[in-house]
Amino acid sequence: MTMSSPPPEESRRGFLLWLTSALGALATLLLAVPFLGYLLGPLKRKAPDWHPLGKVDDFPLDQTKLLTFPNPLRQPWDGKTGMTGVYVRYKGVNKEGKHDFMVLAMNCAHLGCPVTWFPQSGLFLCPCHGGVYYEDGSRASGPPPRGMFHCVWKVDGDTLLVEAPHFPTLQDTLTHPA
């Protein structure tokens, strides 16, 4: 009696086992890559993007100005919505001899509507739901849960810079580091 090759069932079973293992490994890899990216993403911090707002001399003492600048995250089709705005108030020179500014995001802390500065009353008013803020950005009345968001800023030479695009959230309120 001669020995013949294994029946076709054995080779088919081996091939299907190999194919199932390979497809399982591929599926695991396809799921693991984005999951690892999610877990390791916070370790990869992008350097802040500083946007110039103007020369220090352009800001009169104790006057609030609305400044808009192109949002670095905008797309070509965004049009006017691709602009970001901040309210800037120059508070003079502090005790250390450095320029002191108050830079507020122009969005309401309630739902993000753009607020308007009224110098006659010294208040910021939100047209959407009636939120009112004092001139320092603190909450006066209405539905906002907190005051306006303070933006991170710095003076480089004689130019005022604001960190952009850095949008305020309740978890990251854009407070200026002390």
C-alpha positions as CSV (number, residue, x, y, z in Angstrom):
1,M,0.0,0.0,0.0
2,T,1.4,3.4,-1.0
3,M,1.1,6.5,1.2
4,S,-0.8,9.2,-0.5
5,S,-0.9,12.9,0.2
6,P,-3.3,14.1,3.0
7,P,-6.9,14.4,1.9
8,P,-7.9,17.8,0.5
9,E,-9.9,18.5,3.7
10,E,-6.7,18.8,5.8
11,S,-5.1,21.4,3.5
12,R,-8.3,23.4,3.2
13,R,-8.8,23.4,7.0
14,G,-5.2,24.6,7.4
15,F,-5.7,27.3,4.9
16,L,-8.9,28.5,6.4
17,L,-7.3,28.5,9.9
18,W,-4.4,30.6,8.5
19,L,-6.8,33.0,6.7
20,T,-8.9,33.4,9.8
21,S,-5.9,34.2,11.9
22,A,-4.5,36.7,9.4
23,L,-7.9,38.5,9.1
24,G,-8.2,38.6,12.9
25,A,-4.8,40.1,13.2
26,L,-5.6,42.7,10.5
27,A,-8.8,43.6,12.3
28,T,-7.0,43.9,15.6
29,L,-4.4,46.2,14.0
30,L,-7.0,48.3,12.3
31,L,-8.8,48.9,15.7
32,A,-5.6,49.3,17.7
33,V,-4.0,52.1,15.6
34,P,-6.8,54.7,16.2
35,F,-7.2,53.6,19.8
36,L,-3.5,54.1,20.5
37,G,-3.7,57.4,18.7
38,Y,-6.5,58.4,21.0
39,L,-4.6,57.4,24.1
40,L,-1.3,58.9,23.1
41,G,-2.7,62.0,21.4
42,P,-2.4,64.3,24.5
43,L,1.3,63.6,24.7
44,K,1.8,65.3,21.3
45,R,1.2,69.0,22.1
46,K,1.3,71.5,19.3
47,A,3.2,74.7,20.1
48,P,0.8,77.6,20.6
49,D,0.0,79.8,17.6
50,W,0.4,83.4,18.6
51,H,-1.5,86.0,16.6
52,P,-0.5,89.7,16.7
53,L,-3.3,92.1,17.7
54,G,-1.4,95.3,17.3
55,K,1.2,97.6,18.8
56,V,0.9,98.4,22.5
57,D,0.7,102.1,21.6
58,D,-2.5,101.4,19.5
59,F,-4.5,100.7,22.7
60,P,-5.7,103.7,24.7
61,L,-5.7,103.4,28.5
62,D,-9.0,101.9,29.9
63,Q,-10.7,101.7,26.5
64,T,-12.2,98.4,25.2
65,K,-11.6,97.6,21.6
66,L,-13.0,94.7,19.5
67,L,-10.4,93.2,17.3
68,T,-11.0,90.5,14.7
69,F,-8.4,88.3,13.0
70,P,-8.5,85.3,10.7
71,N,-8.9,82.0,12.5
72,P,-6.0,79.7,11.7
73,L,-8.4,76.8,11.5
74,R,-10.6,78.4,8.9
75,Q,-11.4,76.9,5.5
76,P,-11.5,78.9,2.2
77,W,-15.4,78.6,2.2
78,D,-15.9,80.0,5.7
79,G,-16.2,83.6,4.6
80,K,-16.8,86.0,7.6
81,T,-17.4,83.1,9.9
82,G,-13.7,82.3,9.6
83,M,-12.9,85.3,11.7
84,T,-12.2,85.2,15.4
85,G,-12.8,88.2,17.7
86,V,-11.5,89.4,21.1
87,Y,-12.1,92.4,23.2
88,V,-8.9,94.1,24.4
89,R,-8.5,96.6,27.2
90,Y,-5.2,98.2,28.1
91,K,-4.9,98.6,31.8
92,G,-1.6,100.4,31.9
93,V,1.7,99.4,33.4
94,N,1.6,97.1,36.4
95,K,3.9,97.1,39.5
96,E,6.6,95.1,37.8
97,G,6.8,97.7,35.0
98,K,5.1,95.5,32.4
99,H,2.2,96.3,30.2
100,D,-1.1,94.9,31.5
101,F,-4.0,93.9,29.3
102,M,-7.4,92.2,29.6
103,V,-8.2,90.1,26.6
104,L,-11.7,88.5,26.5
105,A,-13.1,86.1,24.0
106,M,-16.0,87.8,22.3
107,N,-18.3,84.8,22.8
108,C,-20.9,84.5,25.5
109,A,-20.2,81.8,28.1
110,H,-23.8,80.5,27.8
111,L,-24.0,79.3,24.2
112,G,-21.2,81.2,22.4
113,C,-23.1,84.0,20.8
114,P,-21.0,87.1,20.0
115,V,-21.4,89.7,22.7
116,T,-21.4,93.5,22.1
117,W,-19.6,96.1,24.2
118,F,-21.6,99.2,25.2
119,P,-19.2,101.8,26.5
120,Q,-22.1,104.1,27.6
121,S,-23.2,101.6,30.3
122,G,-19.9,99.8,30.7
123,L,-21.5,96.4,29.9
124,F,-21.1,93.6,27.5
125,L,-24.5,92.4,26.3
126,C,-25.4,89.1,24.6
127,P,-28.2,89.5,22.0
128,C,-29.2,85.8,22.0
129,H,-30.5,85.2,25.6
130,G,-29.9,88.4,27.4
131,G,-26.6,87.6,29.1
132,V,-24.9,90.7,30.7
133,Y,-21.3,91.1,31.8
134,Y,-19.5,93.8,33.6
135,E,-16.6,95.6,31.9
136,D,-14.1,93.2,33.5
137,G,-15.9,90.3,31.9
138,S,-17.5,89.0,35.1
139,R,-21.1,87.8,35.0
140,A,-23.8,90.5,35.8
141,S,-27.0,88.7,35.0
142,G,-28.8,86.3,32.6
143,P,-28.3,82.7,31.8
144,P,-24.5,82.5,31.5
145,P,-23.0,80.2,34.1
146,R,-19.8,82.3,34.5
147,G,-18.0,85.3,33.3
148,M,-16.5,85.8,29.9
149,F,-13.5,83.8,28.9
150,H,-10.1,85.5,29.4
151,C,-7.7,84.7,26.6
152,V,-4.0,83.9,27.0
153,W,-1.9,86.9,25.8
154,K,1.7,88.2,25.9
155,V,3.6,91.2,24.9
156,D,6.6,90.5,22.6
157,G,8.6,93.7,22.2
158,D,6.0,96.3,21.5
159,T,3.4,93.9,20.0
160,L,0.4,92.4,21.8
161,L,-0.1,88.7,20.9
162,V,-3.0,86.4,21.7
163,E,-2.9,82.6,21.6
164,A,-5.0,81.3,18.7
165,P,-6.8,79.2,17.8
166,H,-7.5,78.4,21.3
167,F,-11.2,78.3,21.9
168,P,-12.7,78.5,25.4
169,T,-14.5,75.7,27.1
170,L,-15.6,75.3,30.7
171,Q,-12.7,72.8,31.2
172,D,-10.1,75.1,29.6
173,T,-11.1,78.7,30.4
174,L,-8.2,80.4,28.7
175,T,-7.0,82.0,32.0
176,H,-3.7,83.8,31.6
177,P,-0.9,82.1,33.5
178,A,0.2,84.1,36.5
